[in-house]
Amino acid sequence: MSRPREELIRELAGDLTPSPRLAPARRAALAWLGACVAFVALVTVATGPVRPGALRQIVAEPGFGLTVLLGLAAGAAAIFALMRLRIPGLASGLRDAAPALALLLAWFGLQLAGWLAGLAPASKLGARPGCIFQVVLFALPPLAAALFLARRAAPLERAWTGLLAGVAAGALGALAMELACMRDPLHALLAHLSPILLVALAGALLGRLVLRPL
């Protein structure tokens, strides 16, 4: 090997900087969940009252309790999948996103069934003007946090990673409105859950733009 080539290799190696050490996927997901659930809860209370009796309804109305459980499960599954997907070779986009997407679909389906069958009582109590916009606004900081954590790694499937960030963040905003705004399955579908799709799409687009390839 010639001397100039050896010097070039040494120069290139000298310019390398160590990658930041990544927390395990489960720990990182739990940290995101804890911080972002706390943030969304605080901003929800700061911007208006929670619907009277909402917490009691989780136990008293099995259908409502199941919708809340599905929302939490969808958000948690999405962020856990994202934390795995950010590490090359650890996961694949569609396969790891499937549980979160299935739970999200079940959440939509339960609300749709409640509306069609008239099983869930509709009430204007606690209605929040502009709740559809609040879902999106409450989801933006958690979305940014999820993308920041993903960008510290090197996700290969950037669109899937961004989409999962959007699903996780949007689910938190939707859950906040489920507890704070009026109880009505059709209203929940149109104003609380449908914004998740918008945030997920935004996440997928941002993933393509801001998550650097390996």
ZAMISE-783203 format. One line per field, with one value per residue (C-alpha): residue number from 0; residue in three letters; x, y negated, z. Coordinates in steps of 0.5 Angstrom, whole numbers. Last residue first. Example, Ala and Ser with C-alpha at 12.3 -4.5 7.8 and 13.67 -1.06 7.14 Angstrom:
<titis>
num	c(1_0)
residuo	c(SER_ALA)
px	c(27_25)
py	c(2_9)
pz	c(14_16)
</titis>
This chain:
<titis>
num	c(213_212_211_210_209_208_207_206_205_204_203_202_201_200_199_198_197_196_195_194_193_192_191_190_189_188_187_186_185_184_183_182_181_180_179_178_177_176_175_174_173_172_171_170_169_168_167_166_165_164_163_162_161_160_159_158_157_156_155_154_153_152_151_150_149_148_147_146_145_144_143_142_141_140_139_138_137_136_135_134_133_132_131_130_129_128_127_126_125_124_123_122_121_120_119_118_117_116_115_114_113_112_111_110_109_108_107_106_105_104_103_102_101_100_99_98_97_96_95_94_93_92_91_90_89_88_87_86_85_84_83_82_81_80_79_78_77_76_75_74_73_72_71_70_69_68_67_66_65_64_63_62_61_60_59_58_57_56_55_54_53_52_51_50_49_48_47_46_45_44_43_42_41_40_39_38_37_36_35_34_33_32_31_30_29_28_27_26_25_24_23_22_21_20_19_18_17_16_15_14_13_12_11_10_9_8_7_6_5_4_3_2_1_0)
residuo	c(LEU_PRO_ARG_LEU_VAL_LEU_ARG_GLY_LEU_LEU_ALA_GLY_ALA_LEU_ALA_VAL_LEU_LEU_ILE_PRO_SER_LEU_HIS_ALA_LEU_LEU_ALA_HIS_LEU_PRO_ASP_ARG_MET_CYS_ALA_LEU_GLU_MET_ALA_LEU_ALA_GLY_LEU_ALA_GLY_ALA_ALA_VAL_GLY_ALA_LEU_LEU_GLY_THR_TRP_ALA_ARG_GLU_LEU_PRO_ALA_ALA_ARG_ARG_ALA_LEU_PHE_LEU_ALA_ALA_ALA_LEU_PRO_PRO_LEU_ALA_PHE_LEU_VAL_VAL_GLN_PHE_ILE_CYS_GLY_PRO_ARG_ALA_GLY_LEU_LYS_SER_ALA_PRO_ALA_LEU_GLY_ALA_LEU_TRP_GLY_ALA_LEU_GLN_LEU_GLY_PHE_TRP_ALA_LEU_LEU_LEU_ALA_LEU_ALA_PRO_ALA_ALA_ASP_ARG_LEU_GLY_SER_ALA_LEU_GLY_PRO_ILE_ARG_LEU_ARG_MET_LEU_ALA_PHE_ILE_ALA_ALA_ALA_GLY_ALA_ALA_LEU_GLY_LEU_LEU_VAL_THR_LEU_GLY_PHE_GLY_PRO_GLU_ALA_VAL_ILE_GLN_ARG_LEU_ALA_GLY_PRO_ARG_VAL_PRO_GLY_THR_ALA_VAL_THR_VAL_LEU_ALA_VAL_PHE_ALA_VAL_CYS_ALA_GLY_LEU_TRP_ALA_LEU_ALA_ALA_ARG_ARG_ALA_PRO_ALA_LEU_ARG_PRO_SER_PRO_THR_LEU_ASP_GLY_ALA_LEU_GLU_ARG_ILE_LEU_GLU_GLU_ARG_PRO_ARG_SER_MET)
px	c(-55_-61_-62_-69_-71_-75_-77_-79_-83_-87_-89_-90_-95_-99_-99_-101_-107_-109_-109_-114_-119_-119_-122_-126_-129_-129_-130_-136_-139_-138_-141_-138_-136_-129_-124_-123_-124_-120_-114_-114_-114_-108_-104_-106_-104_-97_-96_-99_-95_-88_-91_-91_-84_-81_-85_-83_-75_-75_-67_-67_-60_-60_-61_-66_-71_-70_-71_-77_-81_-80_-82_-89_-89_-89_-94_-99_-103_-103_-107_-112_-113_-115_-120_-123_-124_-130_-129_-136_-136_-143_-146_-148_-149_-150_-146_-150_-153_-151_-148_-145_-142_-140_-136_-133_-131_-128_-124_-120_-120_-116_-111_-110_-109_-104_-100_-100_-98_-92_-87_-88_-89_-83_-78_-74_-67_-63_-62_-64_-70_-75_-74_-76_-81_-84_-85_-88_-93_-95_-96_-100_-104_-105_-107_-112_-115_-115_-119_-124_-125_-126_-131_-135_-134_-138_-137_-130_-128_-134_-131_-125_-130_-135_-135_-131_-124_-123_-120_-113_-109_-112_-110_-103_-102_-105_-101_-94_-95_-97_-91_-86_-88_-89_-82_-79_-83_-81_-73_-73_-76_-72_-65_-62_-58_-50_-49_-44_-37_-34_-30_-25_-19_-21_-21_-14_-11_-14_-11_-4_-4_-6_-1_4_3_0)
py	c(-11_-15_-22_-23_-30_-30_-23_-22_-29_-26_-20_-24_-29_-23_-20_-27_-28_-20_-22_-28_-23_-20_-26_-31_-26_-19_-22_-27_-20_-16_-22_-24_-31_-34_-33_-25_-24_-30_-28_-21_-24_-28_-22_-18_-23_-23_-15_-15_-21_-18_-11_-15_-18_-11_-8_-14_-13_-6_-6_-9_-12_-14_-21_-22_-17_-21_-27_-25_-22_-29_-33_-28_-29_-37_-37_-32_-37_-42_-36_-34_-42_-43_-38_-40_-47_-49_-44_-40_-38_-36_-35_-28_-22_-15_-9_-3_-7_-1_-5_-10_-5_-1_-7_-8_-1_-1_-7_-4_3_-1_-4_3_6_0_1_8_8_3_8_12_6_3_8_9_9_9_1_-2_-7_-1_1_-5_-6_0_-2_-8_-5_0_-5_-10_-4_-1_-8_-9_-2_-2_-9_-6_0_-4_-8_-1_1_-5_-5_-4_-9_-13_-15_-19_-23_-25_-32_-33_-36_-43_-48_-50_-48_-42_-39_-42_-39_-32_-33_-34_-28_-23_-26_-25_-18_-16_-18_-15_-9_-8_-10_-4_1_-1_0_-7_-9_-11_-17_-16_-17_-22_-20_-26_-22_-16_-20_-23_-16_-13_-19_-18_-11_-12_-17_-12_-7_0)
pz	c(13_11_15_18_16_9_8_16_15_10_14_20_16_14_21_23_18_20_27_25_24_31_35_30_25_29_36_33_31_37_42_48_48_49_55_55_48_47_50_47_40_42_45_39_34_37_36_29_27_30_26_20_21_22_16_11_14_12_13_20_23_30_33_28_31_37_34_30_36_40_34_34_41_40_34_37_42_36_32_37_38_31_32_38_35_40_46_48_55_55_48_50_45_49_46_43_38_33_27_32_37_31_28_35_35_28_29_35_31_26_30_34_27_25_31_30_23_24_26_19_15_17_18_25_28_22_22_29_28_27_34_37_32_33_41_39_35_40_45_41_39_46_49_44_44_52_51_46_51_57_53_51_58_61_68_69_63_65_72_68_64_69_68_61_62_63_58_55_61_63_56_56_62_60_53_57_62_56_52_58_60_53_50_56_56_48_50_55_50_44_48_49_44_44_40_34_35_30_24_22_24_20_14_15_17_11_7_10_8_1_1_3_-2_0)
</titis>
